[in-house]
Amino acid sequence: MAKVLEGPGMGLLKKWGMSVPGYLVVTSTEQFEQLASANAWLKESRLVVKAHEAIGSRMKLGLVKVDLDLDAAKRAVKEMLGRSLGGGMTISQVIVSEMIPHKEEYYISVKSTREGAELLLASVGGIEIESNWDNVKKISIPIGEVPSKNELTDLSKRAGFDKDLTPRIVEFAAKLHQCFEQEDAQYLEINPLVLRSADRELVALDAVTLLDADARFRHPDWDFSFAAEFGRPYSENERAVMEVDSKIKGSVKFIEIPGGDTALLPAGGGASVFYTDAVVALGGKPANYAEYSGDPPDWAVEVLTEKVCSLPNIQRIIVGGAIANFTNVKKTFAGIIAGFRKAKAQGKLGNVEIWVRRGGPYEKDGLAAMKTLESEGFLIHVFDRNTPLTDIVDMSLQKETAAAAAPLREKTGTAKTRSGRAREARR
């Protein structure tokens, strides 16, 4: 599940026939001035300016300015862009939208459930919705079904809408559910939904949009980036891996963790969590989250490897994971090897030790290919399925040599690390 910022979210609503204010997203004051000369509504309407970032409490932070004329909007854009919010986050985008005169505010949303979806509706909305949550009514929609007009009419009445407005609410709710289904959404929320005073048309003033990021290959018109969920924008390297992930069978993931000394290149999310826990438990600092899984193509793994090798100030890289069921170890290792070689050619990995542990289809060929990097000047230690995963982390953090660890021993033997010796002593 991935969050979409307000601008692209409004674009999806508009695509499926729902009314939204005029809006545009800008990254510089010069861009805003150029667009202002080409969009008459910016001169004719009162305006709202908001930071276009994945942060909460924008109003409290002074990142929402309302009821502005064009000159005031320009000043607000200039004031917000480049503003530092702490934690390494800087405002890089601002959304400028048309202010819609209205009196009433409503609430509507659709969310995914195990059985299908729920559509929620209330005749109150805006900042009052939380204190009026008892007034929110809902219906359940089974997987593959569409809510009927009668169901939506009954929901509208239970939610407190009068008979004159109910037909419009029913039509809007049907369109929102269609958007939810067709855009592979997990959650769509409009708060507030308002009745425009000029023509009594329902208009979505703000939207929260969560989509299934893995469905991107089905939507060639998704030309937007997903918003990071951890208080900062995605880095260039993170976005590059996301772009690769959207195009392939299987999966590659990458998130940077500033200040780490141990880079991780694990096979699968479970291995990534396992290695991360082990690194922290033994006193290391993870430099990233990463995973490759589902038998991705070698070129995708190569891109992921390049980004892992680009992490600053790392002392070691831990590669691999448990015993694969169907991922071709030789093929994915070919991508990792290519990534390592490219990084080395770029002057990276000078004093970085590489620790490899893997099992699965074609593991002997894959591990042997990885082992050849030793002759090319890489500081690499290679182990098969018989070495416990915990021992790999232990050895890498204890800086035991490959000889002392006895890599790739016969299947009857294992490397004796601190944790291994401790187990023997307890016997």
C-alpha positions in Angstrom: 0.0 0.0 0.0 1.4 3.4 -1.0 0.3 6.9 -0.4 -0.4 9.3 -3.2 -0.1 13.0 -2.6 -3.1 15.3 -2.9 -2.5 16.5 -6.5 -2.3 13.1 -8.2 -5.1 11.9 -5.9 -7.4 14.7 -7.1 -6.4 13.8 -10.6 -7.7 10.3 -10.2 -11.0 11.6 -8.8 -11.4 13.9 -11.8 -10.6 11.0 -14.1 -13.6 9.1 -12.8 -16.0 12.0 -13.2 -15.9 13.6 -9.8 -15.6 17.4 -9.5 -12.5 18.9 -7.9 -11.2 22.5 -7.6 -8.8 23.8 -10.1 -5.3 23.0 -8.9 -1.7 22.9 -9.9 1.5 21.6 -8.3 4.6 23.8 -8.5 8.2 23.4 -7.5 9.4 27.0 -8.0 8.1 30.5 -7.9 9.1 30.9 -11.5 7.0 27.9 -12.5 4.0 29.3 -10.6 4.3 32.7 -12.3 4.4 31.1 -15.8 1.4 28.9 -15.0 -0.5 31.9 -13.6 -0.3 33.7 -16.9 -1.7 30.6 -18.7 -4.6 29.8 -16.2 -7.3 32.4 -15.9 -8.8 30.8 -12.8 -5.7 31.7 -10.8 -6.5 35.4 -11.4 -10.3 35.1 -11.1 -10.5 33.0 -7.9 -9.6 33.2 -4.3 -6.8 30.7 -3.7 -5.5 28.1 -1.2 -1.8 27.3 -1.0 -0.6 24.2 0.8 2.7 22.3 1.2 2.4 19.3 -1.1 4.2 16.8 1.1 3.3 13.7 3.1 3.0 15.4 6.5 0.2 15.9 9.0 -0.9 19.0 10.8 -0.1 21.3 7.9 -2.4 24.0 9.2 -0.7 24.0 12.6 2.7 24.3 11.0 1.6 27.3 8.9 1.8 25.3 5.7 -1.8 26.0 4.6 -2.8 29.5 3.5 -6.4 30.3 2.5 -8.5 33.0 0.9 -5.6 34.5 -1.1 -5.4 36.6 -4.2 -2.8 35.9 -6.8 -0.1 38.2 -5.3 -0.6 36.7 -1.9 -0.5 33.2 -3.3 2.9 34.0 -5.0 4.2 35.2 -1.6 3.0 32.0 0.1 4.5 29.8 -2.5 7.9 31.6 -2.1 7.7 31.3 1.7 6.9 27.6 1.7 9.3 26.2 -1.0 12.6 25.3 0.5 11.4 25.5 4.1 13.1 23.0 6.3 10.9 21.0 8.6 13.6 19.1 10.5 14.6 15.5 10.2 16.1 16.1 6.8 12.8 17.1 5.2 12.5 20.1 3.0 9.3 21.3 1.3 10.0 20.8 -2.4 6.4 21.1 -3.8 3.4 23.3 -3.2 -0.2 22.8 -4.4 -2.2 25.9 -5.3 -5.9 25.3 -5.6 -9.1 27.2 -6.2 -11.0 28.1 -3.1 -14.6 26.8 -3.3 -17.3 28.9 -1.5 -19.6 26.5 0.4 -21.6 26.2 3.6 -22.0 22.4 4.3 -19.1 19.9 4.6 -19.6 16.1 4.3 -17.5 13.0 4.6 -17.1 10.0 2.3 -14.6 7.2 2.0 -14.1 3.7 0.7 -11.6 1.3 2.3 -10.5 -2.3 1.6 -11.6 -5.1 3.9 -10.9 -8.8 4.0 -14.4 -9.4 2.5 -14.2 -6.6 -0.1 -14.8 -3.0 0.8 -16.7 -0.6 3.0 -18.2 2.6 1.9 -18.6 5.2 4.7 -20.7 8.4 4.5 -21.7 11.2 6.8 -23.6 14.5 6.5 -20.9 16.1 8.7 -17.3 16.5 7.7 -14.1 18.6 7.8 -12.4 19.1 11.2 -15.6 18.0 12.9 -15.7 14.5 11.6 -13.7 12.9 14.5 -16.0 14.3 17.2 -19.0 13.2 15.1 -17.9 9.7 14.1 -21.0 8.2 15.6 -22.9 9.8 12.7 -20.8 8.0 10.0 -22.8 5.2 8.4 -21.5 2.4 6.2 -22.3 -0.5 4.0 -20.2 -3.5 3.1 -19.5 -4.4 -0.5 -18.4 -8.0 -1.3 -15.4 -8.6 -3.5 -16.3 -8.2 -7.2 -19.7 -6.5 -6.5 -21.0 -3.0 -7.1 -23.3 -1.2 -4.6 -26.8 -0.9 -6.0 -28.6 2.4 -6.3 -31.1 1.3 -3.6 -28.2 0.5 -1.2 -26.6 3.8 -1.7 -29.9 5.7 -1.4 -30.6 4.0 1.9 -27.1 4.8 3.1 -27.5 8.4 2.2 -30.8 8.7 4.1 -29.2 6.9 7.2 -26.3 9.3 7.0 -28.7 12.3 7.3 -28.9 13.7 3.8 -32.3 15.1 2.7 -34.2 13.7 -0.3 -33.2 16.6 -2.6 -29.4 16.0 -2.1 -29.6 12.2 -1.9 -29.5 11.6 -5.7 -26.3 13.6 -6.1 -24.7 11.8 -3.1 -25.7 8.4 -4.6 -24.1 9.3 -8.0 -20.9 10.6 -6.3 -20.6 7.5 -4.1 -21.0 5.2 -7.1 -18.2 7.1 -8.9 -15.9 7.0 -5.9 -16.4 3.2 -5.6 -15.7 2.8 -9.3 -12.5 4.8 -8.9 -11.5 2.6 -5.9 -12.0 -0.6 -7.9 -10.5 0.5 -11.2 -7.4 2.2 -9.7 -6.4 -0.7 -7.4 -7.0 1.5 -4.4 -6.7 0.4 -0.8 -8.3 3.5 0.7 -9.9 6.7 -0.7 -11.2 9.4 1.6 -12.7 12.8 0.7 -12.9 15.2 3.7 -14.5 17.5 3.2 -16.9 16.9 0.3 -18.7 20.2 -0.1 -21.7 21.6 -1.9 -20.5 24.5 -4.0 -22.7 27.5 -3.4 -22.7 28.8 -7.0 -24.3 25.7 -8.6 -24.9 23.2 -5.7 -22.5 20.7 -7.3 -20.6 18.3 -5.0 -16.9 19.0 -5.0 -14.0 17.1 -3.4 -11.9 19.6 -1.5 -9.3 17.2 -0.2 -8.4 13.6 -0.7 -6.4 10.8 1.0 -5.4 8.2 -1.5 -3.7 4.9 -0.9 -3.0 2.6 -3.8 -1.6 -0.9 -4.4 1.9 0.1 -5.5 2.5 -3.4 -7.0 -0.3 -2.7 -9.4 1.5 0.1 -11.2 2.2 -2.1 -14.3 -1.5 -2.1 -14.9 -1.8 1.7 -15.0 0.4 3.3 -17.6 -1.2 6.7 -16.8 0.2 6.6 -13.2 2.8 9.3 -14.0 3.2 10.3 -10.3 5.6 9.2 -7.6 4.3 7.6 -4.4 4.8 9.6 -1.2 7.3 8.3 1.4 5.7 7.2 4.7 8.6 8.0 7.0 8.8 11.7 7.2 11.0 12.6 4.2 10.8 12.4 0.4 12.2 9.4 -1.4 15.8 9.7 -2.4 16.9 9.5 -6.0 18.2 6.0 -5.5 15.0 4.9 -3.8 12.9 6.2 -6.6 15.2 4.5 -9.2 14.6 1.1 -7.5 10.9 1.7 -7.2 10.8 2.4 -11.0 12.5 -0.9 -11.7 10.2 -2.7 -9.2 7.1 -1.4 -11.1 8.3 -3.0 -14.4 9.3 -6.5 -13.4 8.0 -9.9 -12.3 9.2 -10.5 -8.8 10.3 -7.7 -6.5 13.2 -5.4 -5.6 12.9 -2.9 -2.7 15.3 -0.3 -1.2 15.1 2.2 1.6 18.1 4.2 2.9 18.7 4.5 6.7 21.2 7.4 7.3 24.2 6.8 9.5 24.4 3.0 9.1 27.6 1.0 8.8 26.1 -2.3 7.6 24.5 -2.6 4.1 21.9 -5.4 3.5 21.1 -7.1 0.3 18.8 -10.0 1.4 16.7 -12.4 -0.5 13.2 -11.7 0.6 11.5 -9.6 3.3 11.8 -12.2 6.0 15.6 -12.4 5.5 15.8 -8.6 5.5 14.0 -8.4 8.9 16.0 -11.2 10.3 19.4 -9.7 9.2 18.3 -6.3 10.5 17.4 -7.6 13.9 20.7 -9.6 14.1 22.8 -6.6 13.1 21.2 -4.4 15.7 21.4 -7.1 18.4 25.1 -7.5 17.8 25.9 -3.8 17.9 25.8 -2.9 14.2 23.8 -0.1 12.5 21.8 -1.0 9.4 22.3 1.4 6.5 19.3 0.3 4.5 16.3 -1.9 4.1 16.4 -4.0 0.9 15.1 -7.2 -0.6 15.0 -9.1 -3.8 12.3 -11.8 -4.1 10.0 -13.7 -6.5 12.8 -14.6 -8.9 13.4 -11.1 -10.3 15.5 -10.6 -13.5 19.2 -10.3 -13.1 19.3 -6.7 -14.5 16.8 -5.6 -11.8 19.0 -7.2 -9.1 22.0 -5.4 -10.6 20.3 -2.0 -10.3 19.4 -2.8 -6.6 23.0 -3.9 -5.9 24.4 -0.7 -7.4 22.2 1.4 -5.1 23.3 -0.7 -2.1 26.9 -0.2 -3.0 26.3 3.6 -3.2 25.4 3.9 0.5 27.9 6.2 2.3 30.3 5.1 5.0 29.4 1.4 4.9 31.9 -1.1 6.3 30.3 -4.3 5.1 27.6 -5.8 2.9 25.6 -8.9 3.9 24.1 -10.7 0.9 21.6 -13.6 0.5 19.2 -15.3 2.8 17.7 -18.6 3.6 17.2 -21.5 1.2 15.1 -20.4 -1.8 12.2 -22.5 -3.1 12.2 -21.3 -6.7 14.5 -18.2 -7.0 17.4 -19.1 -9.3 20.5 -18.4 -7.1 22.9 -18.4 -10.1 20.8 -15.9 -12.0 20.2 -13.4 -9.2 23.8 -13.7 -8.1 24.8 -12.8 -11.7 22.9 -9.5 -11.2 24.6 -8.9 -7.9 28.1 -9.8 -9.3 27.5 -7.3 -12.2 26.5 -4.7 -9.7 29.6 -5.3 -7.5 31.9 -5.0 -10.6 30.3 -1.8 -11.7 30.5 -0.3 -8.3 34.2 -1.3 -8.0 34.9 0.3 -11.4 33.4 3.5 -10.1 35.8 3.5 -7.1 33.4 2.1 -4.5 33.7 -0.8 -2.2 37.4 0.0 -1.5 37.5 -1.4 2.1 34.0 -2.9 2.2 33.8 -6.5 3.2 31.1 -8.6 1.5 29.5 -11.6 3.3 27.5 -14.1 1.3 25.2 -16.9 2.5 22.6 -18.6 0.3 20.9 -21.8 -0.6 18.4 -22.9 -3.3 18.2 -23.8 -7.0 21.6 -23.6 -8.7 23.3 -22.5 -5.4 26.6 -24.3 -6.2 27.0 -22.5 -9.5 25.9 -19.2 -7.9 28.2 -19.4 -4.9 31.1 -20.5 -7.1 30.6 -17.5 -9.3 30.5 -15.2 -6.3 33.7 -16.8 -5.0 35.6 -15.8 -8.1 35.3 -12.2 -7.1 38.0 -12.9 -4.6 40.6 -13.1 -7.4 39.4 -9.7 -8.6 40.4 -7.9 -5.4 37.0 -8.0 -3.6 37.0 -8.6 0.2 34.4 -11.3 -0.1 33.5 -14.3 2.1 31.1 -16.9 0.7 29.1 -19.5 2.6 26.5 -22.1 1.7 23.3 -23.3 3.3 25.2 -25.1 6.1 26.3 -21.9 7.8 23.6 -20.4 10.1 22.4 -16.9 9.1 23.2 -15.6 12.5 26.8 -16.7 12.2 27.2 -14.6 9.0 26.2 -11.4 10.9 28.3 -12.4 13.9 31.4 -13.0 11.7 30.9 -9.8 9.7 30.7 -7.6 12.8 33.5 -9.4 14.6 35.7 -9.1 11.4 36.7 -12.7 11.5 38.7 -13.6 8.4 37.5 -16.0 5.7 40.2 -18.5 6.7 39.2 -18.5 10.3 35.5 -18.9 9.4 36.3 -21.7 6.9 33.9 -20.6 4.2 32.3 -23.2 1.9 33.4 -26.1 4.0 32.1 -29.6 3.3 28.4 -30.0 4.0 29.2 -31.7 7.3 31.0 -28.7 8.7 30.0 -25.2 9.7 32.0 -22.0 10.5 32.7 -21.6 14.2 31.8 -18.1 15.2 31.3 -16.6 18.6 27.7 -17.8 18.6 28.8 -21.2 17.3 31.5 -21.7 20.0 28.9 -20.7 22.6 26.6 -23.4 21.5 29.4 -26.0 21.7 30.3 -24.8 25.2 26.7 -25.4 26.3 26.6 -29.0 25.1 
